Amino acid sequence: MNNIPLVFWLVPLASITALGMAWYFFRTMMRQEEGTDRMKDIAAHVRKGAMAYLKQQYKVVGIVFIVLALVFSFMAYVMKVQNPWVPFAFLTGGLFSGLAGFFGMKTATYASARTANAARKGLDSGLRIAFRSGAVMGLVVVGLGLLDIALWFLILNSYYGGHPTALVTITTTMLTFGMGASTQALFARVGGGIYTKAADVGADLVGKVEADIPEDDPRNPATIADNVGDNVGDVAGMGADLYESYCGSILSTAALGATAFALNGELQLKAVIAPMIIASVGIFLSLAGIYAVRTKEGAGTRQLLRSLGLGTNLSAVLIAAATFAILYLLDMPGWLGLSFSVVTGLAAGVIIGQATEYFTSQSYKPTQSIAQASQTGSATVIIKGIGTGMISTMVPVVTICVAIMLSYMFANGFDLSMSAASISRGLYGIGIAAVGMLSTLGITLATDAYGPIADNAGGNAEMSGLGEDVRKRTDALDALGNTTAATGKGFAIGSAALTALALLASYIEEIKIAMIRAVEEGRTFVDAAGSAFNPSEAGISDFMSFFQVTLINPKVLTGAFIGAMAAFLFCGLTMGAVGRAAGAMVDEVRRQFREIKGILEGKATPDYGRCVAISTRSAQREMILPSLLAIIIPVVVGVVLGVAGVLGLLTGGLAAGFTLAIFMSNAGGAWDNAKKYVEEGNYGGKGSTCHKATIVGDTVGDPFKDTSGPSLNILIKLMSMVSIVMAGLTVACC
């Protein structure tokens, strides 16, 4: 067994602290008044619908997990092409990811009415309850993530400790629980996205456009389903999404560290635990940022954004400073360069967040110009929104490119020789940059989970008939939530790009382990020149040469085209799913308006349950095919095109998926806030022709920003995770 340094115990301590503070924030929120009987009743409807959906989703996902675990067991114990721990690690990854989403959504469904009630007292009261309730999600995600990592590290270390390649085996095995987390996240994101957008589109098109009634009006049959959807999509889905991003960045960096410093056992162990320690310290500093968030009565969107920005930026600055101390005290060679790699990741996250805010907030010109385009109709709103979304990809893509190059060069001391040692250390730098970007996830996810809580609070205020002053405050909180949600999606997509790049290197290492296992069983590998290839002595560049991973290899190019196609195919399937589900919702809302007399006069109660049932059934049915494609495509490419094809697939999927995800998320966010800008009284205000044109734009943008766009970052990582888990099968078929 490897001697575990005392500093490692900071990891479980930080995870327990995060979970303890999440519980404290939850109990503090629950002690607040929920409001009037009407407010309590509406919140209960939303809570019941959200939990019913999640229960049904977990049944479907549970079946998928059991089948996949049996497949992995067959590969491990019968075919002998996989580590025997993989089925168990896969299941725990999915379980913890699901728990993160469940706890976050449970909190959100209790917090919305309390936020609306607090807004009756003042804007700051509403902001604090909504934000600290969102912090429950952030802290649960990082707490469960680090707890899962710490437990598996201790278990595997006690089993493999003392073996010369123990840390390499431990870290690559731990990567497989990332596949469980990614699989759960994709189902949660896709299913939740289909659910929420089916309800949202139905509520908007029939309620606001055709019936000319306000958003969240209790006369609209789809309004409860819409509020439920905010929770299952933007809370449970986002929580599971960023759980796997967080764990994936830490695990891939640990695996790269085990490889880069394999010749020095003591240094290798430090490189493995360094990302865990940075993430642990990030939890404590995220708490400092959470307590710094507050605002003044009458604050506008810019002032509210500054309030949240104060908390997130404070945490980022503190973790940047702390990183230098952490790596220095660990006595890591090149600690200064690695520290700057972490700072690079943090800076990239801030820049992407600011760029997303600029292109999606109604406080800035891009979104205002979309609202201005509404004067000439909905078509020009669509055209302007698409153009804005496309232009918005430039800053995040350039930022990620610069971050990749800088973090790589900082980590290897600006050594551009492309030697095996230089490449390994550089890739470790990219991985630790991703850890830096996600180290303050406790607060950055809080700003994202805040959005649907504020949205539901506004809905509750509208349906409960609270005063205009209360509705004005909840509208301000909701408008802020639209921007923070867009910023959070951009942040998640940016972190996915760095994590996926680190996972590419981890895939090569897993191929190496599979080949060594095959050699031990008597298999011989011969290169193109007819010479024997010894995988145990080869570096990353040697493997690239052996598998002929070059741009003139048709297998690589074919894989790259398939990867790019997979991103568009996935988006097409999820957009089509939303369209079909929304069509069913529109028909149902129209039917109720037509057949239930007195709804529009407020004399009859709509059948809310029927709309909830339509969204639930549609989401469960439609999420299966897109989610399974992410698992099937890497397996088929690996069997048919081998390692070269898989590397092409992952590269093409990363490049196309990252850019497409940024475009869709930002375009959708800009359309949404252009509608909000008109609703604030610009270009005729609510009910005007311009308002209806922006509603159409928002309706198109809904599946862009809440279904297809944010799901793409999971697709990118899941294909990488599947490739890693199936590396043994790929080698067996070579």
C-alpha positions, -999 to 999 in steps of 0.1 A, spaced: 0 0 0 13 35 -9 19 57 21 -9 84 19 5 118 29 -13 137 56 -23 165 33 -46 140 14 -70 139 43 -79 175 34 -99 160 5 -125 141 26 -125 169 51 -134 194 24 -161 171 10 -177 167 44 -175 205 50 -192 211 16 -220 187 24 -224 201 59 -227 236 47 -252 225 20 -273 210 48 -270 243 68 -281 264 39 -310 240 32 -322 241 68 -318 279 69 -339 282 37 -366 258 51 -370 280 82 -382 309 60 -419 315 55 -433 301 23 -460 328 20 -497 326 15 -518 294 12 -519 300 -26 -481 303 -28 -477 271 -8 -503 253 -30 -485 263 -63 -451 253 -49 -465 219 -38 -478 213 -74 -444 221 -88 -426 200 -63 -449 170 -68 -445 172 -106 -407 175 -104 -403 145 -81 -427 124 -101 -406 131 -132 -373 124 -115 -386 91 -101 -397 80 -136 -364 91 -151 -343 72 -126 -363 41 -134 -354 43 -171 -318 52 -164 -315 25 -138 -324 -1 -164 -297 13 -188 -271 13 -160 -278 -24 -151 -275 -35 -187 -242 -15 -192 -228 -29 -158 -235 -64 -170 -217 -57 -203 -187 -43 -184 -188 -73 -161 -187 -97 -191 -158 -77 -206 -139 -78 -173 -145 -113 -160 -151 -133 -192 -133 -115 -221 -105 -103 -197 -101 -70 -216 -111 -47 -187 -102 -40 -151 -125 -59 -128 -133 -28 -107 -149 -10 -137 -185 -22 -133 -186 -10 -97 -169 23 -104 -193 29 -132 -223 23 -110 -211 46 -81 -204 74 -106 -239 73 -119 -253 70 -83 -235 101 -70 -243 121 -101 -280 113 -97 -278 122 -60 -263 156 -68 -292 164 -92 -318 150 -67 -307 171 -38 -303 202 -58 -338 199 -73 -353 191 -39 -338 223 -26 -350 244 -56 -386 233 -54 -387 243 -17 -369 276 -23 -389 292 -51 -420 302 -30 -397 313 -1 -378 335 -26 -410 351 -38 -422 357 -2 -388 372 7 -391 395 -23 -422 410 -6 -398 424 20 -370 435 -4 -347 426 -33 -317 417 -11 -338 392 9 -350 375 -22 -315 374 -37 -300 359 -6 -325 331 -3 -324 322 -40 -286 324 -42 -279 304 -10 -304 278 -21 -285 276 -54 -254 272 -33 -268 240 -20 -265 226 -55 -230 238 -59 -218 225 -26 -236 191 -30 -219 186 -64 -184 194 -52 -189 176 -19 -202 144 -34 -176 145 -62 -146 148 -38 -162 122 -15 -165 97 -44 -129 104 -55 -115 101 -20 -133 68 -13 -122 52 -45 -86 64 -41 -85 48 -7 -101 15 -18 -79 11 -49 -48 22 -31 -53 -5 -4 -58 -31 -32 -30 -21 -57 -7 -2 -33 30 -14 -35 28 -25 -72 53 -6 -94 25 8 -116 -1 11 -88 -9 48 -93 -13 45 -130 -37 16 -126 -56 34 -98 -61 66 -117 -71 50 -150 -95 28 -131 -110 58 -113 -116 74 -147 -142 48 -154 -166 61 -127 -165 93 -148 -184 73 -175 -211 65 -150 -214 102 -141 -214 112 -178 -240 87 -187 -263 98 -159 -256 135 -168 -265 131 -204 -299 114 -196 -306 141 -171 -297 169 -194 -314 156 -225 -345 143 -207 -348 175 -185 -342 197 -215 -369 180 -236 -394 182 -206 -388 219 -198 -388 231 -234 -419 212 -244 -438 229 -216 -422 263 -222 -429 264 -259 -465 252 -254 -470 279 -227 -455 307 -247 -470 300 -282 -506 294 -271 -507 314 -239 -487 346 -246 -490 347 -284 -524 333 -292 -544 339 -260 -525 371 -251 -522 363 -214 -490 370 -193 -462 345 -187 -469 323 -157 -506 332 -157 -525 305 -137 -551 304 -166 -524 287 -188 -526 249 -185 -489 245 -192 -476 269 -166 -471 243 -138 -453 220 -163 -432 249 -173 -422 256 -137 -415 219 -131 -393 219 -162 -371 247 -149 -361 224 -121 -357 191 -139 -337 207 -167 -317 236 -152 -312 222 -117 -312 184 -118 -297 184 -153 -271 210 -147 -261 195 -114 -254 161 -129 -237 178 -158 -212 198 -138 -207 169 -113 -192 148 -142 -172 179 -154 -157 184 -120 -148 148 -114 -136 143 -150 -112 172 -147 -97 160 -114 -95 123 -125 -80 130 -159 -54 153 -144 -45 127 -117 -41 101 -144 -18 124 -165 2 131 -133 7 94 -127 21 90 -162 41 122 -164 60 115 -132 61 77 -133 99 75 -128 97 91 -93 73 74 -69 72 102 -43 67 129 -69 42 108 -88 20 106 -57 21 143 -53 12 149 -89 -18 126 -84 -32 143 -53 -24 179 -63 -56 184 -83 -76 169 -55 -60 193 -30 -66 224 -52 -102 214 -56 -105 209 -18 -91 243 -10 -115 257 -37 -144 245 -16 -134 266 14 -128 297 -8 -161 292 -26 -178 295 8 -161 329 13 -175 341 -21 -210 328 -13 -211 349 19 -199 380 0 -230 381 -23 -256 408 -14 -273 438 -30 -293 470 -24 -330 477 -29 -338 489 -64 -307 474 -80 -309 468 -118 -295 439 -138 -260 454 -139 -259 460 -102 -272 425 -95 -246 410 -119 -219 429 -100 -231 415 -68 -228 379 -80 -195 389 -98 -181 400 -65 -186 366 -50 -173 346 -80 -143 368 -86 -133 369 -50 -132 331 -49 -112 330 -81 -86 354 -69 -83 336 -36 -78 302 -52 -53 316 -77 -32 329 -48 -37 296 -28 -26 275 -57 10 289 -56 12 280 -19 -3 245 -24 21 235 -52 51 251 -34 43 232 -2 39 200 -21 74 206 -35 63 200 -70 91 205 -96 81 234 -118 55 244 -92 56 280 -104 48 271 -140 20 247 -129 6 274 -107 4 297 -137 -14 269 -156 -41 269 -129 -43 307 -131 -47 303 -169 -76 280 -164 -92 304 -139 -87 334 -162 -102 315 -191 -133 307 -171 -137 344 -161 -132 356 -197 -157 331 -211 -182 341 -184 -178 378 -192 -180 372 -229 -212 351 -224 -227 379 -202 -219 405 -229 -236 385 -257 -266 374 -237 -275 401 -212 -301 428 -221 -278 453 -206 -255 452 -236 -258 460 -273 -259 425 -289 -291 415 -271 -306 450 -274 -300 448 -312 -320 416 -314 -349 434 -296 -345 463 -320 -349 438 -349 -383 429 -336 -396 461 -352 -395 444 -385 -409 410 -374 -400 377 -360 -380 366 -390 -354 394 -384 -353 385 -347 -343 349 -357 -317 361 -383 -302 386 -358 -301 360 -330 -284 334 -352 -258 359 -363 -252 371 -328 -248 334 -316 -223 327 -344 -202 358 -336 -202 350 -299 -182 318 -305 -151 338 -313 -140 349 -278 -146 315 -261 -128 296 -288 -98 319 -289 -97 320 -251 -97 282 -249 -70 280 -276 -48 305 -258 -54 287 -225 -44 254 -240 -11 267 -253 -2 287 -222 -11 260 -197 9 235 -218 40 257 -220 38 269 -184 38 233 -172 68 221 -193 89 252 -189 83 264 -224 100 233 -237 88 229 -273 111 199 -281 80 175 -282 100 149 -262 80 123 -243 87 141 -209 78 175 -224 45 163 -238 35 145 -206 42 175 -184 25 199 -209 -6 177 -210 -6 176 -172 -6 214 -173 -37 214 -195 -55 191 -171 -46 211 -141 -59 243 -159 -93 225 -162 -91 218 -125 -84 255 -119 -114 265 -140 -136 243 -120 -120 247 -85 -146 274 -76 -175 253 -88 -191 256 -54 -200 293 -61 -201 293 -99 -227 265 -99 -246 284 -72 -250 314 -97 -264 289 -123 -288 270 -100 -300 304 -87 -316 311 -122 -344 285 -121 -351 293 -85 -356 330 -94 -377 320 -124 -400 298 -104 -402 326 -78 -415 349 -105 -440 323 -116 -452 318 -81 -456 356 -76 -476 359 -108 -499 330 -101 -504 340 -65 -514 375 -75 -488 393 -55 -484 431 -58 -467 448 -87 -438 458 -66 -431 422 -57 -434 411 -93 -410 439 -103 -384 425 -78 -389 389 -90 -386 401 -126 -353 417 -118 -341 384 -101 -354 364 -131 -336 386 -156 -304 382 -137 -311 344 -136 -313 343 -174 -279 358 -177 -263 337 -150 -278 306 -165 -263 315 -199 -229 323 -182 -230 290 -164 -236 271 -196 -207 289 -213 -185 280 -183 -196 244 -184 -189 241 -221 -155 258 -217 -144 234 -189 -156 205 -211 -131 215 -238 -101 215 -215 -113 183 -197 -119 165 -230 -84 174 -242 -69 159 -211 -91 128 -216 -75 123 -250 -42 118 -233 -58 95 -207 -72 74 -236 -37 68 -249 -26 57 -214 -56 33 -212 -46 19 -246 -11 14 -233 -24 -6 -202 -46 -27 -225 -17 -35 -248 6 -44 -218 -21 -67 -206 -23 -83 -241 15 -88 -242 14 -105 -208 -12 -129 -223 12 -137 -252 2 -113 -279 28 -96 -300 25 -61 -316 44 -53 -348 48 -19 -362 47 -9 -399 83 -17 -404 79 -52 -391 96 -46 -358 83 -57 -324 66 -29 -305 70 -28 -267 41 -8 -252 56 -8 -216 86 13 -228 67 36 -252 57 73 -247 27 91 -261 45 101 -293 55 64 -298 19 53 -296 8 80 -321 35 67 -345 26 31 -340 -11 37 -347 -3 61 -375 -22 90 -360 -16 116 -387 -38 138 -408 -30 118 -439 -43 86 -424 -78 81 -438 -89 64 -405 -81 96 -386 -99 118 -411 -129 95 -412 -131 95 -374 -129 133 -374 -158 136 -398 -179 112 -378 -171 131 -346 -182 164 -362 -213 147 -377 -222 132 -343 -225 167 -327 -249 178 -354 -268 145 -354 -272 148 -317 -285 183 -319 -309 174 -347 -324 146 -327 -328 166 -295 -343 196 -314 -367 173 -332 -376 157 -299 -385 191 -284 -405 200 -315 -426 168 -313 -431 172 -275 -439 209 -279 -464 201 -307 -483 177 -283 -482 204 -256 -496 231 -280 -525 208 -290 -533 201 -254 -533 237 -243 -555 247 -273 -578 218 -264 -583 230 -229 -589 265 -239 -615 253 -263 -632 226 -243 -630 237 -206 -653 267 -205 -643 296 -183 -605 291 -182 -597 325 -198 -622 343 -176 -606 327 -145 -638 309 -136 -624 273 -143 -592 256 -132 -570 241 -160 -560 205 -160 -523 211 -150 -517 174 -145 -524 165 -181 -497 189 -193 -472 176 -168 -479 140 -180 -474 150 -216 -440 165 -208 -430 135 -187 -439 109 -213 -423 128 -241 -390 133 -222 -387 96 -212 -394 84 -247 -373 109 -266 -342 109 -245 -332 73 -252 -319 75 -288 -297 106 -285 -282 94 -253 -274 59 -265 -258 73 -296 -231 88 -275 -223 54 -262 -226 34 -294 -207 56 -318 -172 54 -300 -176 16 -296 -184 11 -333 -156 34 -344 -131 17 -321 -140 -18 -334 -140 -7 -371 -113 20 -373 -92 12 -343 -72 37 -321 -65 61 -350 -102 63 -358 -112 69 -322 -87 97 -318 -100 113 -350 -136 109 -336 -128 125 -303 -109 154 -320 -136 161 -345 -164 158 -319 -145 182 -295 -138 209 -322 -173 208 -337 -192 201 -305 -175 229 -285 -181 256 -311 -217 244 -318 -225 243 -281 -213 279 -275 -233 291 -306 -265 275 -295 -263 284 -258 -255 321 -265 -280 325 -293 -307 310 -271 -298 332 -241 -297 363 -263 -332 356 -277 -346 350 -242 -332 383 -228 -342 403 -259 -378 393 -249 -371 405 -214 -357 438 -227 -390 444 -245 -410 434 -215 -391 461 -195 -410 487 -216 -388 490 -247 -403 489 -282 -439 489 -270 -435 466 -240 -456 436 -231 -484 427 -255 -470 447 -284 -462 434 -318 -425 436 -310 -431 416 -279 -448 388 -298 -419 388 -323 -393 383 -295 -415 356 -280 -411 337 -313 -373 342 -311 -373 330 -275 -393 300 -284 -368 290 -311 -340 297 -286 -354 276 -258 -342 242 -272 -310 259 -283 -300 270 -249 -317 245 -226 -316 212 -245 -292 208 -274 -265 233 -265 -257 224 -229 -260 187 -237 -232 189 -262 -205 193 -236 -216 161 -220 -216 144 -254 -180 155 -259 -169 140 -226 -190 109 -226 -176 99 -260 -141 103 -244 -151 83 -213 -167 55 -234 -135 53 -255 -114 50 -224 -136 23 -208 -137 4 -241 -100 7 -248 -94 -30 -240 -120 -40 -266 -105 -17 -292 -70 -32 -287 -85 -67 -289 -100 -59 -323 -68 -42 -337 
